[in-house]
Amino acid sequence: MIKVKEKIILDQKHQEIITSLDDKLEYLTNQNKLLKKKLKEAVSKIKRIETLEKHHLKNNGDLRVELTKLEKEKNTLKKDIEILREGNEALGIYRQN
């Protein structure tokens, strides 16, 4: 049978273990809250980046369409200039510098 003195010592050791575990549990709970907060912030940032990426892709597409249109217009103008130049040469009209 356990003596009273030994039981008291065991109870004190158990209490120290329980206190230590409570401290660890509180620390881990706080760490968990902090990590959840950081995860939420990271998810929010990722969503913002995804939205920016969608806008970026749309703008790039719009710019490519506009660039293609301008290149066609440039080529048309070059052809028009060449036709005018040939017409002027045929008429004997030359540019004076």
C-alpha positions in Angstrom: 0.0 0.0 0.0 1.2 3.5 -0.8 2.0 5.6 2.1 0.4 9.1 2.5 3.8 10.8 2.0 4.4 8.9 -1.2 0.9 9.7 -2.4 1.4 13.4 -1.8 4.7 13.3 -3.7 2.9 11.4 -6.6 0.0 13.9 -6.5 2.5 16.8 -6.7 4.3 15.2 -9.7 1.0 14.6 -11.4 0.0 18.2 -10.8 3.3 19.4 -12.3 2.7 17.2 -15.3 -0.8 18.5 -15.7 0.3 22.1 -15.4 3.1 21.5 -18.0 0.6 19.9 -20.3 -1.9 22.8 -19.8 0.9 25.3 -20.7 1.8 23.3 -23.8 -1.9 23.0 -24.8 -2.3 26.8 -24.4 0.9 27.4 -26.5 -0.3 25.1 -29.2 -3.8 26.6 -29.2 -2.3 30.1 -29.7 0.0 28.8 -32.5 -3.0 27.2 -34.2 -4.9 30.5 -34.1 -1.9 32.3 -35.5 -1.4 29.8 -38.3 -5.1 29.9 -39.1 -4.9 33.7 -39.3 -1.8 33.5 -41.6 -3.5 30.9 -43.8 -6.6 33.1 -44.1 -4.4 36.1 -45.1 -2.5 33.9 -47.6 -5.7 32.6 -49.2 -7.0 36.2 -49.5 -3.7 37.3 -51.2 -3.9 34.3 -53.6 -7.5 35.2 -54.5 -6.4 38.8 -55.2 -3.5 37.6 -57.3 -5.9 35.2 -59.2 -8.2 38.2 -59.9 -5.3 40.3 -61.1 -4.1 37.4 -63.3 -7.6 37.2 -64.9 -7.5 41.0 -65.6 -4.0 40.7 -66.9 -4.9 37.9 -69.3 -8.0 39.9 -70.5 -6.0 43.0 -71.0 -3.3 41.1 -72.9 -6.0 39.6 -75.1 -7.5 43.0 -75.8 -4.0 44.4 -76.5 -3.3 41.6 -79.0 -6.6 42.2 -80.8 -5.8 46.0 -81.0 -2.2 45.3 -82.1 -3.4 43.0 -84.9 -5.9 45.6 -86.0 -3.2 48.3 -86.0 -0.8 46.1 -87.9 -3.4 45.5 -90.6 -4.1 49.2 -90.8 -0.3 49.9 -91.1 0.0 47.3 -93.9 -3.0 48.9 -95.7 -1.5 52.3 -95.3 1.9 51.1 -96.7 0.1 49.6 -99.7 -1.9 52.9 -100.2 1.4 54.8 -100.0 3.0 52.5 -102.6 0.0 52.8 -104.9 0.1 56.6 -104.6 3.8 56.6 -105.2 3.4 54.5 -108.3 0.5 56.7 -109.5 2.6 59.9 -108.9 5.5 58.4 -110.8 3.2 57.4 -113.7 1.9 61.0 -113.7 5.4 62.4 -113.5 4.8 63.9 -110.0 7.8 63.7 -107.8 8.4 64.8 -104.2 10.5 67.8 -103.7 12.7 67.8 -100.6 
